[in-house]
Amino acid sequence: MARSKTSGKVPRTDPYAKLLHRFYEPLILSRVLGQTRGKHTSAPQNDERHSSRRRLLSNLAYLCDYDKGGDMTSAVALEDNDQCHVFWVASNTSRAGNKNLEFLQSSLKKIHLIITLGEEQRSTLEAEFTRACIDFAEHRVKKEANLLSKAIRDCQRDIDDDANPQLATWLKQFVSNKEAAAVDICFKAYGQRKASELRLLDNITHSGNGKTSRHKSAKAFGGVRHLLGRLAHHVRAPKEVIEDSLELDYLFDPHQVCLVKPPPSNPRPQADSHTKLDGILKRMLPAKDPQLKEYTEALTSLDRMFQLTQRVRNEPVQPESHQKIYLNWGVPELANGSKDPGYIAQRDLMNKMLETIRKDALAQIIQKAGPLKWHPDSLTGITVSTRALPADRAHLTENALERELTNSSYDSGIPEDSSATGSQTVEESSSPSLDNDDSSNFESQDEVVNGRDSDSAFDSEGGVSM
C-alpha cells in the first residue's frame, strides 16, 4: 500500500489490508520501543520421556541450521500415525528446506544404525556422525569462528590493562585460522567448556568494577563466552541426539521424513496517511477507552525521548523463546484477500496474537520505560555442570563417546538415506533453540532501527514453528 499523495487521509477500505495494518502497527511500535521483550523463556517441564523427545526435535532442528540468518532457520515436528512416525521438517526458504530434507533423511538413517549397535561398536560411528553434522554446518561454524575472533580482538586491550596474561594466552588459541577445519574449531571449543578461563570471562562480563570502559567491554567479553558456547554446541547437539534416540528408539522403526514447503508471505504494509502515532494508539485501544488520554500523554513523552515518530515512519504449551521482536517476516499470503477461504482463520489468529502485542506495548508506554537490556537470541549452552571442573580434570567425567570425539580422526563413512510411509497429525514440534545469531559486529548489539532493517545484525534468529 503506497503512501497517500494527498494531504487528506485515504480510507482503508479493503478488510484484508486493514487486518494487516492493524496487526503490524503495534508490532512495529513494540519493535521501536525495544526489540528485547524479556528474558529467555524455558522449555515446558514435562515428564522425562516428553522432555527427551522435545530435546531430540530441538537438536535435530538445530543440526538442520547449516548457515546463519533467519532464512536458514528450521523446525522439526513429529507425527505419529498408523503406519509410521513422520518427521516433518520446515524451513524459512525452499532452498534451505530441500537441503535439510536430504540431510535429515541421511541423518536419521545413520542414527537408526547407531542405536541398533552395542555400546562398544557405537562410539566410533557416533564420532563420525558428529563430524558429518559439523561438516554440514561448515558455513555457520566458520562465521561463528570469525565473530569469535573479532570479539577476542575487541577484548585484547582490556585484557592487557587488567594484566591477565593467562586469559590473553588462552584466548589466542581461538583466533580464527582460515586453514582450520570446522570440526577442529568445534572440538577445541568443546574441549575447553570446563576451563577456568570461562568462569573468568563470566566474572568479567558481570563485574562492573568501576572502570569507565567496562560496560562496553563487558559486551565483548560476554560475546566471547557466548560464541564459545555456540561452537561447543556443534559437538554437544549430535551427542544429545544419540542419547535421546537410544531412549526413543521406537520413533525410528519405521519412520519417514517429509518436507513442509514454506507458503508465500505478505510483505509488511507500507506507511500511509493513517500511519501516525496517535492513530496507531487509538486502534490499539477499545473505542472510547477512558485511558486514551493517559496513553497519549505517555506516548508523547516517549516520542520526545526516543524519537518514535521518525523511527516508526522509517521502519514501520508456551515454547522456549528469545523474547525478541523481528520484522523481517510476513504472515502467509492469501491470494484472494478477505474473500479467501482461509481469511477468517488467519484473521482470528492474528487478532489473538494482537492481544499480547498490544498489551505489551501499552504497558511499556504507560510506564514510560526504555528498552530492556539486550541479550543474544540463543543460549550460550555453558551449564553449571560444565563449569564445575578445571580443564585439566575435565576428562575424568567424560564418557567413552566424548573421549572418542576428542581423540579420533575425521573420516566419515556411514550409509545414507531412509525409508517408510504415511502422514497425518502433527504431534509435537520444535525449533532449534532459536539459534541463528547473524552478526558481523559484536559491539553493535544496541537497538538500531533507522534505515535498513536490523534483523540481519548479530542476533537474527527468526524461525518457523509448526
C-alpha positions in Angstrom: 0.0 0.0 0.0 1.6 3.2 -1.1 1.8 6.4 0.9 -1.0 8.8 0.0 0.0 11.6 -2.3 -2.8 13.9 -1.0 -2.8 15.8 2.2 -6.1 14.2 3.4 -6.5 10.6 4.7 -7.4 8.0 2.2 -9.7 5.4 3.8 -8.5 1.8 4.2 -11.4 0.1 2.6 -10.1 -3.4 2.0 -10.7 -5.7 5.0 -7.6 -7.7 4.4 -5.4 -4.6 4.1 -6.9 -3.3 7.3 -6.2 -6.5 9.1 -2.5 -6.4 8.0 -2.2 -2.8 9.1 -3.9 -3.5 12.5 -1.5 -6.4 13.0 1.8 -4.8 12.0 1.3 -1.3 13.6 1.6 -2.4 17.2 4.2 -5.0 16.3 6.4 -2.3 14.7 5.7 0.1 17.6 6.8 -2.6 20.1 10.0 -3.2 18.0 10.7 0.5 18.1 10.1 0.6 21.9 12.7 -2.2 22.2 13.5 -5.4 20.4 14.1 -7.4 23.6 10.8 -8.0 25.4 12.1 -10.1 28.3 14.4 -12.9 29.3 14.5 -16.2 27.5 11.6 -18.5 28.4 12.4 -22.1 29.3 11.1 -25.3 27.7 8.0 -26.8 29.3 8.8 -29.1 32.2 7.1 -32.4 31.1 7.9 -35.9 32.2 11.3 -37.4 31.3 10.1 -39.0 28.0 8.4 -35.8 26.8 11.5 -33.8 27.7 13.7 -36.2 25.8 11.5 -36.1 22.7 11.4 -32.3 22.9 15.2 -32.1 23.2 15.6 -34.6 20.3 13.4 -32.5 18.0 15.1 -29.2 19.1 18.6 -30.6 18.4 17.5 -32.1 15.0 16.2 -28.7 14.0 19.5 -27.1 15.2 21.5 -29.5 13.1 19.5 -28.5 10.1 20.5 -24.8 10.5 23.6 -25.1 8.3 24.1 -21.4 7.9 23.4 -18.2 9.9 20.4 -16.0 9.4 16.7 -16.2 9.7 16.4 -17.6 6.1 18.0 -20.9 7.2 16.0 -21.3 10.5 14.2 -24.6 10.5 11.8 -26.6 12.7 11.2 -30.3 13.1 7.8 -31.8 14.1 6.9 -35.4 14.9 3.7 -37.1 13.7 2.5 -40.5 15.0 0.2 -42.2 12.5 -1.0 -45.8 12.0 1.8 -46.6 9.5 4.9 -44.9 11.0 6.4 -41.9 12.7 6.8 -39.0 10.4 9.5 -36.3 11.0 8.3 -33.1 9.3 10.9 -30.5 8.6 10.1 -26.9 7.7 12.5 -24.1 6.8 12.0 -20.4 6.0 13.1 -20.8 2.4 12.6 -23.5 -0.2 16.4 -23.7 -0.8 17.1 -24.5 2.9 14.1 -26.9 3.0 15.3 -29.0 0.1 18.8 -29.3 1.5 17.5 -30.0 5.0 15.2 -32.8 3.8 18.1 -34.7 2.3 20.3 -34.0 5.3 17.6 -35.2 7.8 16.8 -38.3 5.8 20.5 -39.2 5.8 21.0 -38.3 9.5 18.0 -40.4 10.7 19.3 -43.4 8.8 22.7 -43.0 10.5 21.0 -42.6 13.9 18.9 -45.7 13.3 22.0 -47.7 12.5 23.9 -46.4 15.5 21.3 -47.1 18.1 20.9 -50.8 17.0 24.6 -51.4 17.8 26.2 -52.4 21.1 27.9 -49.7 23.2 31.5 -50.7 22.1 30.5 -50.5 18.4 28.6 -47.3 18.7 31.4 -44.9 19.8 33.2 -44.7 16.5 30.1 -44.2 14.4 28.8 -41.6 16.9 32.0 -39.6 16.4 31.7 -39.9 12.6 28.1 -38.8 12.9 29.1 -35.7 14.9 31.8 -34.8 12.3 29.2 -35.2 9.5 26.9 -32.8 11.2 29.7 -30.2 11.7 30.7 -30.6 8.1 27.1 -29.9 7.0 27.2 -26.7 9.1 30.6 -25.6 7.9 29.5 -22.1 6.7 27.8 -21.4 10.0 30.8 -22.6 12.0 33.3 -20.5 10.0 31.1 -17.4 10.5 30.8 -18.1 14.2 34.6 -18.5 14.4 35.1 -15.2 12.6 32.8 -13.5 15.0 34.6 -15.0 17.9 38.0 -13.8 16.6 36.6 -10.2 16.3 35.2 -10.3 19.8 38.5 -11.6 21.1 40.3 -8.7 19.4 37.9 -6.3 21.0 38.8 -7.7 24.4 42.6 -7.7 24.0 43.2 -4.2 25.1 41.2 -4.6 28.3 42.9 -8.0 29.0 46.3 -6.2 28.8 45.0 -3.4 31.1 43.9 -6.0 33.6 47.3 -7.6 33.5 45.8 -11.1 32.9 48.3 -12.8 30.6 46.8 -16.2 31.4 43.4 -15.2 29.8 45.1 -13.5 26.9 47.2 -16.6 26.1 44.1 -18.9 26.5 42.0 -16.7 24.1 44.7 -16.7 21.4 44.0 -20.3 20.6 40.5 -19.4 19.4 41.6 -16.6 17.0 40.4 -17.7 13.6 42.8 -19.5 11.3 41.4 -19.7 7.7 43.1 -23.1 7.3 41.4 -24.6 10.3 38.8 -27.2 9.7 35.3 -26.6 11.1 35.5 -29.8 13.1 38.7 -28.8 14.7 37.2 -25.4 15.7 34.2 -27.0 17.4 36.2 -29.8 19.2 38.6 -27.2 20.5 35.7 -25.1 22.0 34.0 -28.3 23.3 37.3 -29.4 24.9 37.6 -26.1 26.8 34.0 -26.0 28.0 35.1 -26.6 31.7 38.2 -24.3 31.6 38.6 -21.9 34.5 39.1 -19.1 32.0 35.4 -19.4 31.0 34.5 -18.7 34.6 36.8 -15.7 34.5 35.0 -14.4 31.3 31.7 -14.8 33.2 33.0 -12.8 36.1 34.3 -10.0 33.9 31.0 -9.9 32.0 29.0 -9.3 35.1 31.6 -7.4 37.3 31.2 -3.7 36.7 34.2 -2.7 38.7 34.0 1.0 38.2 36.2 1.3 35.0 34.6 3.7 32.6 35.2 1.4 29.6 33.9 -1.7 31.5 30.3 -1.6 30.4 31.2 -1.6 26.7 34.0 -4.2 27.0 31.7 -6.4 29.1 29.7 -7.0 26.0 32.7 -8.1 24.1 33.8 -10.5 26.9 30.2 -11.8 27.1 30.3 -12.2 23.3 33.4 -14.3 23.5 31.9 -16.6 26.1 28.6 -16.9 24.2 30.3 -17.8 20.9 32.5 -20.4 22.6 29.3 -22.0 23.9 27.7 -21.9 20.5 30.7 -23.5 18.8 30.9 -26.2 21.5 27.2 -26.9 20.9 28.0 -28.2 17.4 29.6 -31.2 19.3 27.1 -31.3 22.1 23.9 -31.4 19.9 24.8 -34.6 18.0 25.8 -36.2 21.2 22.4 -35.4 22.8 20.6 -36.6 19.7 22.2 -40.0 20.1 21.5 -40.1 23.8 17.8 -39.3 23.3 17.4 -41.6 20.3 18.6 -44.5 22.4 15.8 -43.8 24.8 13.2 -43.2 22.0 14.3 -45.9 19.6 10.7 -46.8 18.7 10.5 -43.5 16.8 12.8 -44.8 14.1 11.3 -48.1 13.2 9.7 -47.4 10.8 10.0 -43.7 10.1 9.6 -41.2 7.2 10.9 -37.7 6.6 8.6 -35.1 4.9 9.1 -31.5 3.9 6.7 -28.6 4.7 7.0 -26.2 1.9 7.1 -22.5 3.0 4.0 -20.6 1.9 4.4 -17.2 0.2 4.2 -14.4 2.7 2.7 -11.0 2.7 5.2 -8.1 2.6 4.8 -5.6 5.5 2.2 -3.0 4.6 3.8 0.4 3.8 3.1 3.5 5.8 0.2 5.6 4.6 -1.7 8.7 5.7 -3.0 6.8 8.7 0.4 5.8 10.0 0.8 8.2 12.8 1.4 7.5 16.5 -1.9 8.9 17.7 -3.8 6.9 15.1 -1.9 3.7 15.9 -2.6 4.2 19.6 -6.4 4.7 19.0 -6.5 1.5 17.0 -4.7 -0.4 19.8 -7.3 0.5 22.4 -11.1 -0.2 22.6 -13.4 2.5 21.3 -13.8 5.4 23.7 -11.3 4.0 26.1 -11.0 6.3 29.1 -7.2 5.7 29.3 -6.6 7.1 25.8 -5.6 10.5 27.1 -3.2 9.0 29.6 -1.6 6.7 27.0 -1.4 9.7 24.6 0.5 11.8 27.1 2.8 8.9 27.9 3.5 8.2 24.3 4.2 11.9 23.6 6.8 11.8 26.4 8.3 8.7 24.9 8.3 10.3 21.5 10.4 13.2 22.8 12.9 10.8 24.5 13.2 8.2 21.8 12.0 9.9 18.5 9.4 7.2 17.9 7.6 9.1 15.2 10.7 9.2 12.9 11.6 5.6 13.6 8.0 4.2 13.1 7.7 6.0 9.8 11.1 4.9 8.6 10.8 1.3 9.7 7.4 0.5 10.1 2.3 -25.0 25.9 4.5 -22.0 25.9 7.6 -22.9 23.9 11.1 -21.7 24.5 11.6 -18.1 23.2 14.3 -15.5 23.0 11.6 -12.9 23.8 12.7 -10.6 21.0 10.9 -8.9 18.1 11.9 -9.3 14.4 10.1 -7.7 11.5 11.8 -9.5 8.6 9.0 -11.9 8.0 5.4 -11.9 6.8 2.1 -13.6 7.5 1.1 -16.3 5.0 -0.3 -14.6 1.9 -4.0 -15.1 1.0 -4.4 -14.8 -2.8 -8.0 -13.6 -2.6 -7.6 -11.4 0.5 -10.7 -11.1 2.6 -12.6 -13.4 0.2 -10.1 -16.2 0.6 -11.4 -19.3 2.4 -8.6 -19.0 4.9 -9.2 -15.4 5.8 -11.4 -16.0 8.9 -8.9 -18.4 10.5 -6.0 -16.1 9.7 -7.9 -13.0 11.0 -8.8 -14.7 14.2 -5.2 -16.0 14.8 -3.7 -12.5 14.1 -6.2 -10.9 16.4 -5.3 -13.3 19.2 -1.7 -12.5 18.7 -2.5 -8.8 18.7 -3.9 -9.1 22.2 -0.5 -9.9 23.6 1.4 -7.4 21.2 -0.9 -4.5 22.2 -0.9 -5.3 25.9 2.9 -5.5 26.0 3.4 -2.2 24.0 0.7 -0.3 26.0 2.3 -1.5 29.3 5.7 -0.1 28.2 4.1 3.2 27.0 2.2 3.8 30.3 5.3 3.0 32.3 7.4 5.3 30.1 10.1 2.6 30.1 13.1 2.4 27.8 14.3 -0.7 26.0 15.2 -3.8 28.1 18.8 -5.0 28.3 19.9 -6.8 25.1 20.7 -10.5 25.2 21.6 -12.9 22.4 18.8 -14.9 20.8 20.4 -18.3 21.5 21.5 -19.6 24.9 25.3 -19.9 25.5 24.9 -23.6 26.4 27.5 -23.5 29.2 25.8 -25.0 32.2 26.7 -25.2 35.9 27.9 -28.7 35.5 30.3 -27.8 32.7 31.8 -25.0 34.8 32.3 -27.4 37.8 35.8 -28.7 37.0 39.1 -27.2 35.8 40.1 -28.0 32.3 42.9 -30.3 33.3 40.4 -32.5 35.2 37.5 -32.4 32.8 38.5 -35.7 31.2 37.6 -37.5 34.5 33.9 -37.0 33.8 33.9 -37.7 30.1 32.3 -40.9 28.8 33.7 -43.1 26.0 32.0 -41.1 23.3 33.4 -37.8 24.5 36.9 -39.3 24.5 36.3 -40.7 21.1 35.1 -37.3 19.8 38.2 -35.6 21.2 40.8 -38.2 20.1 39.8 -39.9 16.8 40.3 -38.9 13.2 37.9 -37.1 11.0 36.8 -39.6 8.3 33.2 -40.4 7.8 31.6 -43.4 6.2 28.0 -44.2 7.2 25.5 -45.3 4.6 22.8 -42.7 3.8 19.1 -42.3 3.2 15.9 -43.5 4.9 12.5 -45.0 4.2 8.9 -45.5 5.4 5.4 -44.4 4.7 2.4 -42.3 5.8 1.3 -39.0 7.2 -1.4 -37.3 9.3 -1.5 -35.3 12.5 1.3 -33.1 13.9 2.1 -34.3 17.5 4.9 -32.1 18.6 7.3 -29.6 17.0 10.5 -27.8 17.9 12.6 -25.0 16.5 16.3 -25.1 17.2 16.8 -23.1 20.4 16.2 -20.2 18.2 19.7 -20.2 17.3 20.6 -18.1 14.2 22.7 -15.3 15.5 23.8 -13.5 12.4 26.3 -10.7 13.0 29.3 -9.0 11.6 29.8 -6.8 14.6 29.5 -7.9 18.2 29.6 -4.4 19.6 26.5 -3.3 17.7 24.1 -5.0 20.0 22.0 -2.0 20.9 18.8 -1.2 19.2 19.3 0.1 15.6 16.1 0.6 13.7 16.6 3.6 11.5 17.4 2.8 7.9 17.9 -0.8 6.9 16.1 -3.4 8.9 18.4 -4.6 11.8 17.2 -8.2 11.6 20.4 -9.1 9.8 22.6 -8.0 12.7 24.2 -10.2 15.3 21.1 -11.9 16.6 18.9 -12.6 13.5 17.2 -15.7 14.8 13.9 -15.8 13.2 12.1 -19.1 13.0 9.1 -21.2 12.0 7.0 -23.2 14.3 4.5 -25.8 13.3 
